[in-house]
Amino acid sequence: MKHASIVVRADWDEEAGVWVASSNDIEGLAIEADTLRSPKPKLIAVAAGLLELNGFTSNQPEIPIHIIAEQLVGIPNPTK
């Protein structure tokens, strides 16, 4: 597995009331957090070990991880 950077997606789970972070680039990554800021320390703690277990290789001194978050919010329809 060779990537210039890694993408982690954080989605709000309304039912559970937590952010869930996962990645197609890091097999086995699944992190839950109460706030959008709290996945970052958990991600740093878990990512290196999972990358090593998954055979990730890179020549970069640091591996960039892009955390992309999306939360759907509904507003009342003013025409109803």
Distance bins in CASP14 RR format, pairs under 12 A and 6 or more apart:
PFRMAT RR
TARGET T0000
AUTHOR 0000-0000-0000
RMODE 2
METHOD distances of the structure
MODEL  1
1 23 0 0 0 0 0 1 0 0 0 0 0
1 24 0 0 0 0 0 1 0 0 0 0 0
1 25 1 0 0 1 0 0 0 0 0 0 0
1 26 0 0 0 0 1 0 0 0 0 0 0
1 27 0 0 0 0 1 0 0 0 0 0 0
1 50 0 0 0 0 0 1 0 0 0 0 0
1 51 0 0 0 0 1 0 0 0 0 0 0
1 52 0 0 0 0 0 1 0 0 0 0 0
1 53 0 0 0 0 0 1 0 0 0 0 0
1 54 1 0 0 1 0 0 0 0 0 0 0
1 55 1 0 0 1 0 0 0 0 0 0 0
1 56 1 0 1 0 0 0 0 0 0 0 0
1 57 1 0 0 1 0 0 0 0 0 0 0
1 58 0 0 0 0 1 0 0 0 0 0 0
1 63 0 0 0 0 0 1 0 0 0 0 0
2 25 0 0 0 0 0 1 0 0 0 0 0
2 51 0 0 0 0 0 1 0 0 0 0 0
2 54 0 0 0 0 0 1 0 0 0 0 0
2 55 0 0 0 0 0 1 0 0 0 0 0
2 56 0 0 0 0 1 0 0 0 0 0 0
2 57 1 0 1 0 0 0 0 0 0 0 0
2 58 1 0 0 1 0 0 0 0 0 0 0
2 59 0 0 0 0 1 0 0 0 0 0 0
2 60 0 0 0 0 0 1 0 0 0 0 0
2 63 0 0 0 0 0 1 0 0 0 0 0
3 23 0 0 0 0 0 1 0 0 0 0 0
3 24 0 0 0 0 0 1 0 0 0 0 0
3 25 1 0 1 0 0 0 0 0 0 0 0
3 26 0 0 0 0 1 0 0 0 0 0 0
3 51 0 0 0 0 1 0 0 0 0 0 0
3 54 0 0 0 0 0 1 0 0 0 0 0
3 55 0 0 0 0 0 1 0 0 0 0 0
3 56 1 0 0 1 0 0 0 0 0 0 0
3 57 0 0 0 0 1 0 0 0 0 0 0
3 58 1 0 0 1 0 0 0 0 0 0 0
3 59 0 0 0 0 0 1 0 0 0 0 0
3 60 0 0 0 0 1 0 0 0 0 0 0
3 63 1 0 0 1 0 0 0 0 0 0 0
3 64 0 0 0 0 1 0 0 0 0 0 0
3 65 0 0 0 0 0 1 0 0 0 0 0
3 66 0 0 0 0 0 1 0 0 0 0 0
4 25 0 0 0 0 0 1 0 0 0 0 0
4 58 0 0 0 0 1 0 0 0 0 0 0
4 59 0 0 0 0 0 1 0 0 0 0 0
4 60 1 0 0 1 0 0 0 0 0 0 0
4 62 0 0 0 0 0 1 0 0 0 0 0
4 63 0 0 0 0 1 0 0 0 0 0 0
4 64 1 0 0 1 0 0 0 0 0 0 0
4 65 0 0 0 0 0 1 0 0 0 0 0
4 66 0 0 0 0 0 1 0 0 0 0 0
5 23 0 0 0 0 0 1 0 0 0 0 0
5 25 0 0 0 0 1 0 0 0 0 0 0
5 26 0 0 0 0 0 1 0 0 0 0 0
5 56 0 0 0 0 0 1 0 0 0 0 0
5 58 0 0 0 0 1 0 0 0 0 0 0
5 60 0 0 0 0 1 0 0 0 0 0 0
5 62 0 0 0 0 0 1 0 0 0 0 0
5 63 1 0 0 1 0 0 0 0 0 0 0
5 64 1 0 1 0 0 0 0 0 0 0 0
5 65 1 0 0 1 0 0 0 0 0 0 0
5 66 1 0 1 0 0 0 0 0 0 0 0
5 67 0 0 0 0 0 1 0 0 0 0 0
5 68 0 0 0 0 0 1 0 0 0 0 0
6 21 0 0 0 0 0 1 0 0 0 0 0
6 22 0 0 0 0 0 1 0 0 0 0 0
6 23 1 0 0 1 0 0 0 0 0 0 0
6 24 0 0 0 0 1 0 0 0 0 0 0
6 25 1 0 1 0 0 0 0 0 0 0 0
6 26 1 0 0 1 0 0 0 0 0 0 0
6 27 0 0 0 0 0 1 0 0 0 0 0
6 29 0 0 0 0 1 0 0 0 0 0 0
6 43 0 0 0 0 1 0 0 0 0 0 0
6 44 0 0 0 0 0 1 0 0 0 0 0
6 47 1 0 0 1 0 0 0 0 0 0 0
6 48 0 0 0 0 0 1 0 0 0 0 0
6 50 0 0 0 0 0 1 0 0 0 0 0
6 51 0 0 0 0 1 0 0 0 0 0 0
6 54 0 0 0 0 0 1 0 0 0 0 0
6 56 0 0 0 0 1 0 0 0 0 0 0
6 58 0 0 0 0 1 0 0 0 0 0 0
6 60 0 0 0 0 0 1 0 0 0 0 0
6 62 0 0 0 0 0 1 0 0 0 0 0
6 63 1 0 0 1 0 0 0 0 0 0 0
6 64 1 0 0 1 0 0 0 0 0 0 0
6 65 1 0 1 0 0 0 0 0 0 0 0
6 66 1 0 0 1 0 0 0 0 0 0 0
6 67 0 0 0 0 1 0 0 0 0 0 0
6 68 0 0 0 0 0 1 0 0 0 0 0
7 21 0 0 0 0 0 1 0 0 0 0 0
7 22 0 0 0 0 0 1 0 0 0 0 0
7 23 1 0 0 1 0 0 0 0 0 0 0
7 24 1 0 0 1 0 0 0 0 0 0 0
7 25 1 0 1 0 0 0 0 0 0 0 0
7 26 0 0 0 0 1 0 0 0 0 0 0
7 29 0 0 0 0 0 1 0 0 0 0 0
7 43 0 0 0 0 0 1 0 0 0 0 0
7 63 0 0 0 0 0 1 0 0 0 0 0
7 64 0 0 0 0 1 0 0 0 0 0 0
7 65 1 0 0 1 0 0 0 0 0 0 0
7 66 1 0 1 0 0 0 0 0 0 0 0
7 67 0 0 0 0 1 0 0 0 0 0 0
7 68 1 0 0 1 0 0 0 0 0 0 0
7 69 0 0 0 0 0 1 0 0 0 0 0
8 19 0 0 0 0 0 1 0 0 0 0 0
8 20 0 0 0 0 0 1 0 0 0 0 0
8 21 1 0 1 0 0 0 0 0 0 0 0
8 22 1 0 0 1 0 0 0 0 0 0 0
8 23 1 0 1 0 0 0 0 0 0 0 0
8 24 0 0 0 0 1 0 0 0 0 0 0
8 25 1 0 0 1 0 0 0 0 0 0 0
8 26 1 0 0 1 0 0 0 0 0 0 0
8 28 0 0 0 0 0 1 0 0 0 0 0
8 29 1 0 0 1 0 0 0 0 0 0 0
8 30 0 0 0 0 0 1 0 0 0 0 0
8 31 0 0 0 0 1 0 0 0 0 0 0
8 33 0 0 0 0 0 1 0 0 0 0 0
8 39 1 0 0 1 0 0 0 0 0 0 0
8 40 0 0 0 0 1 0 0 0 0 0 0
8 42 0 0 0 0 0 1 0 0 0 0 0
8 43 1 0 0 1 0 0 0 0 0 0 0
8 44 0 0 0 0 0 1 0 0 0 0 0
8 46 0 0 0 0 0 1 0 0 0 0 0
8 47 0 0 0 0 1 0 0 0 0 0 0
8 50 0 0 0 0 0 1 0 0 0 0 0
8 51 0 0 0 0 0 1 0 0 0 0 0
8 63 0 0 0 0 0 1 0 0 0 0 0
8 64 0 0 0 0 0 1 0 0 0 0 0
8 65 1 0 1 0 0 0 0 0 0 0 0
8 66 1 0 0 1 0 0 0 0 0 0 0
8 67 1 0 1 0 0 0 0 0 0 0 0
8 68 1 0 0 1 0 0 0 0 0 0 0
8 69 0 0 0 0 1 0 0 0 0 0 0
9 19 0 0 0 0 0 1 0 0 0 0 0
9 20 0 0 0 0 1 0 0 0 0 0 0
9 21 1 0 0 1 0 0 0 0 0 0 0
9 22 1 0 0 1 0 0 0 0 0 0 0
9 23 1 0 0 1 0 0 0 0 0 0 0
9 24 0 0 0 0 1 0 0 0 0 0 0
9 25 0 0 0 0 0 1 0 0 0 0 0
9 26 0 0 0 0 0 1 0 0 0 0 0
9 29 0 0 0 0 1 0 0 0 0 0 0
9 30 0 0 0 0 0 1 0 0 0 0 0
9 31 0 0 0 0 0 1 0 0 0 0 0
9 39 0 0 0 0 0 1 0 0 0 0 0
9 43 0 0 0 0 0 1 0 0 0 0 0
9 65 0 0 0 0 0 1 0 0 0 0 0
9 66 0 0 0 0 1 0 0 0 0 0 0
9 67 1 0 0 1 0 0 0 0 0 0 0
9 68 1 0 1 0 0 0 0 0 0 0 0
9 69 1 0 0 1 0 0 0 0 0 0 0
9 70 1 0 0 1 0 0 0 0 0 0 0
9 71 0 0 0 0 0 1 0 0 0 0 0
10 18 0 0 0 0 0 1 0 0 0 0 0
10 19 1 0 1 0 0 0 0 0 0 0 0
10 20 1 0 0 1 0 0 0 0 0 0 0
10 21 1 0 1 0 0 0 0 0 0 0 0
10 22 0 0 0 0 1 0 0 0 0 0 0
10 23 0 0 0 0 1 0 0 0 0 0 0
10 29 0 0 0 0 0 1 0 0 0 0 0
10 30 0 0 0 0 0 1 0 0 0 0 0
10 31 0 0 0 0 1 0 0 0 0 0 0
10 32 0 0 0 0 1 0 0 0 0 0 0
10 33 1 0 0 1 0 0 0 0 0 0 0
10 35 0 0 0 0 0 1 0 0 0 0 0
10 36 1 0 0 1 0 0 0 0 0 0 0
10 37 0 0 0 0 0 1 0 0 0 0 0
10 38 0 0 0 0 0 1 0 0 0 0 0
10 39 1 0 1 0 0 0 0 0 0 0 0
10 40 0 0 0 0 1 0 0 0 0 0 0
10 42 0 0 0 0 0 1 0 0 0 0 0
10 43 0 0 0 0 1 0 0 0 0 0 0
10 65 0 0 0 0 0 1 0 0 0 0 0
10 66 0 0 0 0 0 1 0 0 0 0 0
10 67 1 0 1 0 0 0 0 0 0 0 0
10 68 1 0 0 1 0 0 0 0 0 0 0
10 69 1 0 1 0 0 0 0 0 0 0 0
10 70 1 0 0 1 0 0 0 0 0 0 0
10 71 0 0 0 0 1 0 0 0 0 0 0
11 17 0 0 0 0 0 1 0 0 0 0 0
11 18 0 0 0 0 1 0 0 0 0 0 0
11 19 1 0 0 1 0 0 0 0 0 0 0
11 20 1 0 1 0 0 0 0 0 0 0 0
11 21 0 0 0 0 1 0 0 0 0 0 0
11 22 0 0 0 0 1 0 0 0 0 0 0
11 23 0 0 0 0 0 1 0 0 0 0 0
11 30 0 0 0 0 0 1 0 0 0 0 0
11 31 0 0 0 0 0 1 0 0 0 0 0
11 32 0 0 0 0 0 1 0 0 0 0 0
11 33 0 0 0 0 0 1 0 0 0 0 0
11 36 0 0 0 0 0 1 0 0 0 0 0
11 39 0 0 0 0 0 1 0 0 0 0 0
11 67 0 0 0 0 0 1 0 0 0 0 0
11 68 0 0 0 0 1 0 0 0 0 0 0
11 69 1 0 0 1 0 0 0 0 0 0 0
11 70 1 0 1 0 0 0 0 0 0 0 0
11 71 1 0 0 1 0 0 0 0 0 0 0
11 72 0 0 0 0 1 0 0 0 0 0 0
12 18 1 0 0 1 0 0 0 0 0 0 0
12 19 1 0 1 0 0 0 0 0 0 0 0
12 20 1 0 0 1 0 0 0 0 0 0 0
12 21 0 0 0 0 0 1 0 0 0 0 0
12 32 0 0 0 0 0 1 0 0 0 0 0
12 33 0 0 0 0 0 1 0 0 0 0 0
12 34 0 0 0 0 0 1 0 0 0 0 0
12 35 0 0 0 0 0 1 0 0 0 0 0
12 36 0 0 0 0 1 0 0 0 0 0 0
12 39 0 0 0 0 0 1 0 0 0 0 0
12 69 1 0 0 1 0 0 0 0 0 0 0
12 70 1 0 0 1 0 0 0 0 0 0 0
12 71 1 0 1 0 0 0 0 0 0 0 0
12 72 1 0 0 1 0 0 0 0 0 0 0
12 73 0 0 0 0 1 0 0 0 0 0 0
13 19 1 0 0 1 0 0 0 0 0 0 0
13 20 1 0 1 0 0 0 0 0 0 0 0
13 21 0 0 0 0 0 1 0 0 0 0 0
13 22 0 0 0 0 0 1 0 0 0 0 0
13 30 0 0 0 0 0 1 0 0 0 0 0
13 31 0 0 0 0 0 1 0 0 0 0 0
13 32 1 0 0 1 0 0 0 0 0 0 0
13 33 0 0 0 0 0 1 0 0 0 0 0
13 34 0 0 0 0 0 1 0 0 0 0 0
13 70 0 0 0 0 0 1 0 0 0 0 0
13 71 0 0 0 0 0 1 0 0 0 0 0
13 72 0 0 0 0 0 1 0 0 0 0 0
14 20 0 0 0 0 0 1 0 0 0 0 0
14 71 0 0 0 0 1 0 0 0 0 0 0
14 72 0 0 0 0 1 0 0 0 0 0 0
14 73 0 0 0 0 0 1 0 0 0 0 0
14 74 0 0 0 0 0 1 0 0 0 0 0
16 32 1 0 0 1 0 0 0 0 0 0 0
16 33 0 0 0 0 0 1 0 0 0 0 0
16 34 0 0 0 0 0 1 0 0 0 0 0
17 32 0 0 0 0 1 0 0 0 0 0 0
17 33 0 0 0 0 0 1 0 0 0 0 0
17 34 1 0 0 1 0 0 0 0 0 0 0
17 35 0 0 0 0 0 1 0 0 0 0 0
17 71 0 0 0 0 0 1 0 0 0 0 0
18 30 0 0 0 0 0 1 0 0 0 0 0
18 31 0 0 0 0 1 0 0 0 0 0 0
18 32 1 0 1 0 0 0 0 0 0 0 0
18 33 1 0 0 1 0 0 0 0 0 0 0
18 34 1 0 1 0 0 0 0 0 0 0 0
18 35 0 0 0 0 1 0 0 0 0 0 0
18 36 0 0 0 0 0 1 0 0 0 0 0
18 38 0 0 0 0 1 0 0 0 0 0 0
18 39 0 0 0 0 1 0 0 0 0 0 0
18 42 0 0 0 0 0 1 0 0 0 0 0
18 71 0 0 0 0 0 1 0 0 0 0 0
19 30 0 0 0 0 0 1 0 0 0 0 0
19 31 0 0 0 0 1 0 0 0 0 0 0
19 32 1 0 0 1 0 0 0 0 0 0 0
19 33 1 0 1 0 0 0 0 0 0 0 0
19 34 1 0 0 1 0 0 0 0 0 0 0
19 35 1 0 0 1 0 0 0 0 0 0 0
19 36 1 0 1 0 0 0 0 0 0 0 0
19 37 0 0 0 0 1 0 0 0 0 0 0
19 38 1 0 0 1 0 0 0 0 0 0 0
19 39 1 0 1 0 0 0 0 0 0 0 0
19 40 0 0 0 0 0 1 0 0 0 0 0
19 42 0 0 0 0 0 1 0 0 0 0 0
19 43 0 0 0 0 0 1 0 0 0 0 0
19 67 0 0 0 0 1 0 0 0 0 0 0
19 68 0 0 0 0 0 1 0 0 0 0 0
19 69 1 0 0 1 0 0 0 0 0 0 0
19 70 0 0 0 0 0 1 0 0 0 0 0
19 71 0 0 0 0 1 0 0 0 0 0 0
20 29 0 0 0 0 0 1 0 0 0 0 0
20 30 1 0 0 1 0 0 0 0 0 0 0
20 31 1 0 0 1 0 0 0 0 0 0 0
20 32 1 0 1 0 0 0 0 0 0 0 0
20 33 0 0 0 0 1 0 0 0 0 0 0
20 34 0 0 0 0 0 1 0 0 0 0 0
20 36 0 0 0 0 0 1 0 0 0 0 0
20 38 0 0 0 0 0 1 0 0 0 0 0
20 39 0 0 0 0 1 0 0 0 0 0 0
20 42 0 0 0 0 0 1 0 0 0 0 0
20 43 0 0 0 0 0 1 0 0 0 0 0
20 69 0 0 0 0 0 1 0 0 0 0 0
20 70 0 0 0 0 0 1 0 0 0 0 0
20 71 0 0 0 0 0 1 0 0 0 0 0
21 28 0 0 0 0 0 1 0 0 0 0 0
21 29 1 0 0 1 0 0 0 0 0 0 0
21 30 1 0 0 1 0 0 0 0 0 0 0
21 31 1 0 1 0 0 0 0 0 0 0 0
21 32 1 0 0 1 0 0 0 0 0 0 0
21 33 1 0 0 1 0 0 0 0 0 0 0
21 35 0 0 0 0 0 1 0 0 0 0 0
21 36 0 0 0 0 1 0 0 0 0 0 0
21 37 0 0 0 0 0 1 0 0 0 0 0
21 38 0 0 0 0 1 0 0 0 0 0 0
21 39 1 0 1 0 0 0 0 0 0 0 0
21 40 0 0 0 0 1 0 0 0 0 0 0
21 41 0 0 0 0 0 1 0 0 0 0 0
21 42 1 0 0 1 0 0 0 0 0 0 0
21 43 1 0 0 1 0 0 0 0 0 0 0
21 44 0 0 0 0 0 1 0 0 0 0 0
21 46 0 0 0 0 1 0 0 0 0 0 0
21 47 0 0 0 0 0 1 0 0 0 0 0
21 65 0 0 0 0 0 1 0 0 0 0 0
21 66 0 0 0 0 0 1 0 0 0 0 0
21 67 1 0 0 1 0 0 0 0 0 0 0
21 68 0 0 0 0 1 0 0 0 0 0 0
21 69 0 0 0 0 1 0 0 0 0 0 0
21 70 0 0 0 0 0 1 0 0 0 0 0
22 28 1 0 0 1 0 0 0 0 0 0 0
22 29 1 0 1 0 0 0 0 0 0 0 0
22 30 1 0 1 0 0 0 0 0 0 0 0
22 31 1 0 0 1 0 0 0 0 0 0 0
22 32 0 0 0 0 0 1 0 0 0 0 0
22 39 0 0 0 0 0 1 0 0 0 0 0
22 43 0 0 0 0 0 1 0 0 0 0 0
22 46 0 0 0 0 0 1 0 0 0 0 0
22 47 0 0 0 0 0 1 0 0 0 0 0
22 50 0 0 0 0 0 1 0 0 0 0 0
22 67 0 0 0 0 0 1 0 0 0 0 0
22 68 0 0 0 0 0 1 0 0 0 0 0
23 29 1 0 1 0 0 0 0 0 0 0 0
23 30 0 0 0 0 1 0 0 0 0 0 0
23 31 0 0 0 0 1 0 0 0 0 0 0
23 39 0 0 0 0 0 1 0 0 0 0 0
23 43 0 0 0 0 1 0 0 0 0 0 0
23 46 0 0 0 0 0 1 0 0 0 0 0
23 47 0 0 0 0 1 0 0 0 0 0 0
23 50 0 0 0 0 1 0 0 0 0 0 0
23 51 0 0 0 0 0 1 0 0 0 0 0
23 54 0 0 0 0 0 1 0 0 0 0 0
23 56 0 0 0 0 0 1 0 0 0 0 0
23 63 0 0 0 0 0 1 0 0 0 0 0
23 65 0 0 0 0 1 0 0 0 0 0 0
23 66 0 0 0 0 1 0 0 0 0 0 0
23 67 0 0 0 0 1 0 0 0 0 0 0
23 68 0 0 0 0 1 0 0 0 0 0 0
24 54 0 0 0 0 0 1 0 0 0 0 0
24 68 0 0 0 0 0 1 0 0 0 0 0
25 47 0 0 0 0 1 0 0 0 0 0 0
25 50 0 0 0 0 0 1 0 0 0 0 0
25 51 0 0 0 0 1 0 0 0 0 0 0
25 54 0 0 0 0 1 0 0 0 0 0 0
25 56 0 0 0 0 1 0 0 0 0 0 0
25 58 0 0 0 0 0 1 0 0 0 0 0
25 63 0 0 0 0 1 0 0 0 0 0 0
25 64 0 0 0 0 0 1 0 0 0 0 0
25 65 0 0 0 0 1 0 0 0 0 0 0
25 66 0 0 0 0 1 0 0 0 0 0 0
25 67 0 0 0 0 0 1 0 0 0 0 0
25 68 0 0 0 0 0 1 0 0 0 0 0
26 43 0 0 0 0 1 0 0 0 0 0 0
26 46 0 0 0 0 1 0 0 0 0 0 0
26 47 1 0 0 1 0 0 0 0 0 0 0
26 48 0 0 0 0 1 0 0 0 0 0 0
26 49 0 0 0 0 1 0 0 0 0 0 0
26 50 1 0 1 0 0 0 0 0 0 0 0
26 51 1 0 0 1 0 0 0 0 0 0 0
26 52 0 0 0 0 0 1 0 0 0 0 0
26 53 0 0 0 0 1 0 0 0 0 0 0
26 54 1 0 0 1 0 0 0 0 0 0 0
26 55 0 0 0 0 0 1 0 0 0 0 0
26 56 1 0 0 1 0 0 0 0 0 0 0
26 63 0 0 0 0 0 1 0 0 0 0 0
26 65 0 0 0 0 1 0 0 0 0 0 0
26 67 0 0 0 0 0 1 0 0 0 0 0
27 47 0 0 0 0 0 1 0 0 0 0 0
27 49 0 0 0 0 0 1 0 0 0 0 0
27 50 1 0 0 1 0 0 0 0 0 0 0
27 51 0 0 0 0 1 0 0 0 0 0 0
27 52 0 0 0 0 0 1 0 0 0 0 0
27 53 0 0 0 0 1 0 0 0 0 0 0
27 54 1 0 1 0 0 0 0 0 0 0 0
27 55 0 0 0 0 1 0 0 0 0 0 0
27 56 0 0 0 0 1 0 0 0 0 0 0
28 46 0 0 0 0 1 0 0 0 0 0 0
28 47 0 0 0 0 0 1 0 0 0 0 0
28 49 0 0 0 0 0 1 0 0 0 0 0
28 50 1 0 0 1 0 0 0 0 0 0 0
28 51 0 0 0 0 0 1 0 0 0 0 0
28 53 0 0 0 0 1 0 0 0 0 0 0
28 54 1 0 0 1 0 0 0 0 0 0 0
29 39 0 0 0 0 0 1 0 0 0 0 0
29 42 0 0 0 0 0 1 0 0 0 0 0
29 43 1 0 0 1 0 0 0 0 0 0 0
29 44 0 0 0 0 0 1 0 0 0 0 0
29 45 0 0 0 0 0 1 0 0 0 0 0
29 46 1 0 0 1 0 0 0 0 0 0 0
29 47 1 0 0 1 0 0 0 0 0 0 0
29 48 0 0 0 0 0 1 0 0 0 0 0
29 49 0 0 0 0 0 1 0 0 0 0 0
29 50 1 0 1 0 0 0 0 0 0 0 0
29 51 0 0 0 0 1 0 0 0 0 0 0
29 53 0 0 0 0 0 1 0 0 0 0 0
29 54 0 0 0 0 1 0 0 0 0 0 0
29 56 0 0 0 0 0 1 0 0 0 0 0
29 65 0 0 0 0 0 1 0 0 0 0 0
29 67 0 0 0 0 0 1 0 0 0 0 0
30 39 0 0 0 0 0 1 0 0 0 0 0
30 42 0 0 0 0 0 1 0 0 0 0 0
30 43 0 0 0 0 0 1 0 0 0 0 0
30 46 0 0 0 0 1 0 0 0 0 0 0
30 47 0 0 0 0 0 1 0 0 0 0 0
30 50 0 0 0 0 0 1 0 0 0 0 0
31 38 0 0 0 0 1 0 0 0 0 0 0
31 39 1 0 1 0 0 0 0 0 0 0 0
31 40 0 0 0 0 1 0 0 0 0 0 0
31 41 0 0 0 0 1 0 0 0 0 0 0
31 42 1 0 1 0 0 0 0 0 0 0 0
31 43 1 0 0 1 0 0 0 0 0 0 0
31 44 0 0 0 0 0 1 0 0 0 0 0
31 45 0 0 0 0 1 0 0 0 0 0 0
31 46 1 0 0 1 0 0 0 0 0 0 0
31 47 0 0 0 0 1 0 0 0 0 0 0
31 50 0 0 0 0 0 1 0 0 0 0 0
31 65 0 0 0 0 0 1 0 0 0 0 0
31 67 0 0 0 0 0 1 0 0 0 0 0
32 38 0 0 0 0 1 0 0 0 0 0 0
32 39 0 0 0 0 1 0 0 0 0 0 0
32 42 0 0 0 0 1 0 0 0 0 0 0
32 43 0 0 0 0 0 1 0 0 0 0 0
32 46 0 0 0 0 0 1 0 0 0 0 0
33 39 1 0 1 0 0 0 0 0 0 0 0
33 40 0 0 0 0 1 0 0 0 0 0 0
33 41 0 0 0 0 1 0 0 0 0 0 0
33 42 1 0 0 1 0 0 0 0 0 0 0
33 43 0 0 0 0 1 0 0 0 0 0 0
33 45 0 0 0 0 0 1 0 0 0 0 0
33 46 0 0 0 0 0 1 0 0 0 0 0
33 67 0 0 0 0 0 1 0 0 0 0 0
33 69 0 0 0 0 0 1 0 0 0 0 0
34 42 0 0 0 0 0 1 0 0 0 0 0
35 41 0 0 0 0 0 1 0 0 0 0 0
35 42 0 0 0 0 0 1 0 0 0 0 0
35 69 0 0 0 0 0 1 0 0 0 0 0
35 71 0 0 0 0 0 1 0 0 0 0 0
36 43 0 0 0 0 0 1 0 0 0 0 0
36 67 0 0 0 0 1 0 0 0 0 0 0
36 68 0 0 0 0 0 1 0 0 0 0 0
36 69 1 0 1 0 0 0 0 0 0 0 0
36 70 0 0 0 0 0 1 0 0 0 0 0
36 71 0 0 0 0 1 0 0 0 0 0 0
37 43 0 0 0 0 0 1 0 0 0 0 0
37 67 0 0 0 0 0 1 0 0 0 0 0
37 69 0 0 0 0 0 1 0 0 0 0 0
38 44 0 0 0 0 0 1 0 0 0 0 0
38 45 0 0 0 0 0 1 0 0 0 0 0
38 67 0 0 0 0 0 1 0 0 0 0 0
38 69 0 0 0 0 0 1 0 0 0 0 0
39 45 0 0 0 0 0 1 0 0 0 0 0
39 46 0 0 0 0 1 0 0 0 0 0 0
39 47 0 0 0 0 0 1 0 0 0 0 0
39 65 0 0 0 0 0 1 0 0 0 0 0
39 67 1 0 0 1 0 0 0 0 0 0 0
39 68 0 0 0 0 0 1 0 0 0 0 0
39 69 0 0 0 0 1 0 0 0 0 0 0
40 46 0 0 0 0 0 1 0 0 0 0 0
40 47 0 0 0 0 0 1 0 0 0 0 0
40 65 0 0 0 0 1 0 0 0 0 0 0
40 66 0 0 0 0 0 1 0 0 0 0 0
40 67 1 0 0 1 0 0 0 0 0 0 0
40 69 0 0 0 0 0 1 0 0 0 0 0
41 47 0 0 0 0 0 1 0 0 0 0 0
41 67 0 0 0 0 0 1 0 0 0 0 0
42 50 0 0 0 0 0 1 0 0 0 0 0
42 67 0 0 0 0 0 1 0 0 0 0 0
43 49 0 0 0 0 0 1 0 0 0 0 0
43 50 0 0 0 0 1 0 0 0 0 0 0
43 51 0 0 0 0 0 1 0 0 0 0 0
43 63 0 0 0 0 0 1 0 0 0 0 0
43 65 1 0 0 1 0 0 0 0 0 0 0
43 66 0 0 0 0 0 1 0 0 0 0 0
43 67 1 0 0 1 0 0 0 0 0 0 0
44 50 0 0 0 0 0 1 0 0 0 0 0
44 51 0 0 0 0 0 1 0 0 0 0 0
44 62 0 0 0 0 0 1 0 0 0 0 0
44 63 0 0 0 0 0 1 0 0 0 0 0
44 65 0 0 0 0 1 0 0 0 0 0 0
44 67 0 0 0 0 0 1 0 0 0 0 0
46 52 0 0 0 0 0 1 0 0 0 0 0
46 53 0 0 0 0 0 1 0 0 0 0 0
46 54 0 0 0 0 0 1 0 0 0 0 0
46 65 0 0 0 0 0 1 0 0 0 0 0
47 53 0 0 0 0 0 1 0 0 0 0 0
47 54 0 0 0 0 0 1 0 0 0 0 0
47 56 0 0 0 0 1 0 0 0 0 0 0
47 62 0 0 0 0 0 1 0 0 0 0 0
47 63 0 0 0 0 1 0 0 0 0 0 0
47 64 0 0 0 0 0 1 0 0 0 0 0
47 65 1 0 0 1 0 0 0 0 0 0 0
47 67 0 0 0 0 0 1 0 0 0 0 0
48 54 0 0 0 0 0 1 0 0 0 0 0
48 55 0 0 0 0 0 1 0 0 0 0 0
48 56 0 0 0 0 1 0 0 0 0 0 0
48 58 0 0 0 0 0 1 0 0 0 0 0
48 62 0 0 0 0 0 1 0 0 0 0 0
48 63 0 0 0 0 1 0 0 0 0 0 0
48 65 0 0 0 0 0 1 0 0 0 0 0
49 55 0 0 0 0 0 1 0 0 0 0 0
49 56 0 0 0 0 1 0 0 0 0 0 0
49 63 0 0 0 0 0 1 0 0 0 0 0
50 56 0 0 0 0 1 0 0 0 0 0 0
50 63 0 0 0 0 0 1 0 0 0 0 0
50 65 0 0 0 0 0 1 0 0 0 0 0
51 57 0 0 0 0 1 0 0 0 0 0 0
51 58 0 0 0 0 1 0 0 0 0 0 0
51 60 0 0 0 0 0 1 0 0 0 0 0
51 63 1 0 0 1 0 0 0 0 0 0 0
51 65 0 0 0 0 1 0 0 0 0 0 0
52 58 0 0 0 0 0 1 0 0 0 0 0
52 63 0 0 0 0 0 1 0 0 0 0 0
56 63 1 0 0 1 0 0 0 0 0 0 0
56 65 0 0 0 0 0 1 0 0 0 0 0
57 63 0 0 0 0 0 1 0 0 0 0 0
58 64 0 0 0 0 1 0 0 0 0 0 0
58 65 0 0 0 0 0 1 0 0 0 0 0
END
